[in-house]
């Protein structure tokens, strides 16, 4: 029988320890609880920290579970379940808005489209399930970057290409957009990714209020934006998208937002 790898067993025990009891633990607490030398415990913690599974508080020096581990912990929520929960609500959103609806999740430094409802008219359209969108310029990507710390890091590390002269690529400007997104609960993209195209999106959360995806609509600027104010999205469409996101979140157990 193959022997277990001791370092992995210790790392797993360390994560279980951090997952229970106090929110943050010091090096001495972790080492003594697991019967490890401080040097050994520190080496494992440093590796887990580099991988994003553990975070260290700058002020206290104590450790807690990291964003990457929390993300892995949501794998029980299969993408197919997310899509199944969103089917009725996204169909309703397409009918009420008259626009195409997209459901996206974080994947490999971008947004993976896992569900697409066609615009309810007779125009010729291409199914975009499986397509990738950038994090920094699209409404779906901005929402994920604003609410998901892993998406945020990946957006900053990625090559933020300028698709149009309105694309915001600088870190400071991008961070400001994310602050605005969190403050108002939705993200906008008005000709930042494609000329003549606008989109808006809102976040979807699970029962632990973790961000698991985003839902949004995309269409021509003249349809999504107010005629009396340049590049200002129509408030009724903003409300419809946010209502859809809340409805899907409630179905996933998130409760009221």
C-alpha positions in Angstrom: 0.0 0.0 0.0 1.3 3.4 -0.9 2.3 5.6 2.0 0.6 9.0 2.6 2.6 12.1 2.0 3.3 13.6 5.4 3.6 17.2 4.3 0.2 17.0 2.6 -1.4 15.5 5.7 0.0 18.3 7.8 -1.2 20.9 5.4 -4.7 19.4 5.4 -4.8 19.3 9.2 -3.7 22.9 9.3 -6.6 23.9 6.9 -9.1 22.0 9.0 -7.8 23.7 12.1 -8.2 27.2 10.5 -11.7 26.2 9.3 -12.9 25.6 12.8 -12.9 27.5 16.1 -11.4 31.0 16.1 -11.3 32.9 12.8 -7.6 33.7 13.1 -4.8 31.7 14.7 -1.1 32.6 15.5 1.9 30.5 14.5 2.4 29.2 18.0 -1.3 28.2 18.4 -1.2 26.3 15.1 2.1 24.6 15.8 1.1 23.5 19.3 -2.3 22.3 18.3 -0.8 20.0 15.6 2.2 19.0 17.5 4.6 20.6 15.0 7.8 22.5 15.4 7.3 26.2 14.7 9.7 26.1 11.8 7.8 23.2 10.2 4.5 24.9 10.7 5.8 28.2 9.3 7.1 26.5 6.2 3.7 24.9 5.5 1.9 28.1 6.2 4.2 30.1 3.9 3.5 27.6 1.0 -0.3 27.7 1.6 -0.1 31.5 1.7 1.7 31.6 -1.7 -1.0 29.4 -3.2 -3.7 31.7 -1.8 -5.1 29.0 0.5 -4.1 30.9 3.7 -3.9 34.7 4.4 -1.9 36.4 7.1 -3.2 39.5 8.9 -0.6 42.3 8.6 -1.4 43.8 12.0 -1.6 40.7 14.2 0.4 38.2 12.2 -2.3 35.7 12.6 -3.5 33.3 9.9 -6.9 32.6 8.3 -8.3 30.8 5.3 -7.6 32.5 2.0 -9.8 33.4 -0.9 -8.6 30.6 -3.1 -9.6 28.0 -0.6 -13.0 29.6 -0.2 -13.4 29.5 -3.9 -12.6 25.8 -4.1 -15.1 25.3 -1.3 -17.9 26.4 -3.6 -17.3 23.6 -6.1 -20.3 21.9 -4.6 -22.2 24.5 -6.6 -21.8 23.0 -10.0 -22.0 25.3 -13.0 -24.9 23.2 -14.3 -26.8 23.9 -11.1 -26.2 27.6 -11.4 -27.4 27.5 -14.9 -30.5 25.4 -13.9 -31.4 27.8 -11.2 -31.1 30.8 -13.6 -33.0 29.4 -16.5 -36.5 30.8 -15.7 -35.2 34.1 -14.5 -32.9 34.7 -17.5 -35.8 33.9 -19.8 -37.9 36.4 -18.0 -35.1 39.0 -18.2 -34.8 38.5 -22.0 -38.5 39.0 -22.4 -38.8 42.0 -20.2 -35.7 43.8 -21.5 -35.9 42.7 -25.1 -32.1 42.0 -25.1 -29.7 39.1 -25.0 -29.0 37.7 -21.6 -25.7 36.2 -20.5 -24.7 34.2 -17.4 -20.9 34.1 -16.7 -18.5 32.6 -14.2 -14.8 33.2 -13.6 -12.5 30.9 -15.6 -8.8 31.3 -16.5 -8.5 35.0 -16.1 -11.7 35.7 -18.0 -15.5 35.3 -17.9 -16.8 32.0 -19.2 -20.3 32.3 -20.7 -22.3 29.3 -19.3 -25.8 30.4 -20.5 -27.0 32.6 -23.2 -30.6 33.6 -24.0 -31.2 35.1 -27.4 -32.7 38.5 -27.9 -36.5 37.8 -28.4 -36.8 39.1 -32.0 -36.3 37.6 -35.4 -32.7 38.7 -35.9 -30.0 36.2 -36.7 -27.9 35.4 -33.6 -25.1 33.1 -32.7 -25.1 31.0 -29.5 -22.2 32.1 -27.3 -22.1 29.4 -24.6 -18.5 28.6 -24.0 -17.2 31.9 -25.2 -14.8 33.9 -23.1 -15.0 37.6 -22.2 -12.4 39.8 -20.6 -12.6 40.7 -16.9 -11.5 44.4 -17.1 -13.8 45.8 -19.8 -17.1 43.8 -19.9 -19.9 44.3 -17.4 -19.8 40.6 -16.4 -16.1 40.8 -15.8 -16.3 44.0 -13.8 -18.9 42.5 -11.5 -16.9 39.4 -10.9 -13.7 41.5 -10.3 -15.6 43.8 -7.9 -17.1 41.0 -5.7 -14.7 38.1 -6.1 -11.2 38.6 -4.6 -9.7 35.9 -6.9 -11.2 37.5 -10.0 -10.0 40.9 -8.7 -6.4 39.5 -8.5 -6.6 37.9 -11.9 -7.9 41.0 -13.5 -5.0 43.0 -12.2 -2.5 40.4 -13.2 -3.9 40.0 -16.7 -2.9 42.0 -19.8 -5.6 44.6 -19.9 -6.0 45.3 -23.6 -7.6 48.4 -24.9 -10.4 47.2 -27.2 -11.7 50.8 -27.8 -10.7 54.3 -26.9 -13.0 54.0 -23.9 -11.5 50.9 -22.4 -10.0 51.6 -18.9 -6.7 49.8 -18.6 -4.8 51.6 -15.9 -4.9 50.0 -12.4 -6.1 53.2 -10.6 -8.9 53.8 -13.0 -9.9 50.1 -13.0 -10.0 50.1 -9.1 -12.2 53.2 -9.2 -14.6 51.4 -11.5 -14.8 48.4 -9.1 -15.5 50.8 -6.2 -18.4 52.3 -8.2 -19.6 48.8 -9.1 -19.7 47.7 -5.5 -21.4 51.0 -4.4 -24.3 50.8 -6.9 -24.6 47.0 -7.1 -24.1 46.6 -10.9 -21.5 47.2 -13.6 -21.7 48.9 -17.0 -19.8 48.6 -20.2 -20.7 51.2 -22.8 -18.5 50.7 -25.9 -15.5 49.7 -23.7 -15.3 46.3 -25.4 -17.2 46.6 -28.7 -18.1 49.8 -30.6 -21.8 50.5 -30.6 -22.5 47.9 -27.9 -23.5 48.4 -24.3 -24.0 45.9 -21.4 -24.8 45.8 -17.7 -24.5 43.1 -15.2 -25.1 42.3 -11.5 -23.6 39.7 -9.1 -25.1 36.3 -8.1 -24.3 34.9 -4.7 -24.8 31.5 -3.0 -26.2 30.6 0.4 -22.9 31.7 2.0 -23.2 35.0 0.2 -20.1 34.1 -1.9 -20.1 35.5 -5.4 -20.6 32.5 -7.8 -21.3 34.3 -11.1 -22.9 37.3 -12.8 -25.9 37.9 -15.0 -26.3 40.7 -17.5 -27.8 41.9 -20.8 -26.0 43.2 -23.9 -27.4 45.2 -26.8 -27.0 48.2 -29.0 -26.1 51.5 -27.2 -29.1 53.3 -28.5 -31.4 50.6 -26.9 -29.7 50.3 -23.6 -28.8 53.9 -23.0 -31.1 56.9 -22.3 -31.6 59.1 -25.4 -31.4 62.3 -23.3 -28.1 61.5 -21.5 -25.1 60.2 -23.4 -23.9 56.7 -22.2 -26.3 56.6 -19.2 -28.0 53.3 -18.9 -31.8 53.1 -18.8 -32.9 52.8 -15.1 -35.6 50.3 -15.9 -33.0 47.9 -17.4 -30.7 48.3 -14.5 -33.6 47.4 -12.1 -34.5 44.4 -14.3 -30.9 43.0 -14.3 -30.5 43.5 -10.5 -33.9 41.9 -9.8 -32.8 38.9 -11.9 -29.5 38.5 -10.0 -31.3 38.7 -6.7 -33.9 36.1 -7.8 -31.2 33.6 -8.8 -29.3 34.4 -5.6 -32.4 33.7 -3.5 -32.9 30.4 -5.4 -29.3 29.5 -4.4 -30.1 30.2 -0.8 -28.6 33.7 -0.4 -31.6 35.3 1.1 -32.3 39.0 0.7 -29.6 41.5 -0.5 
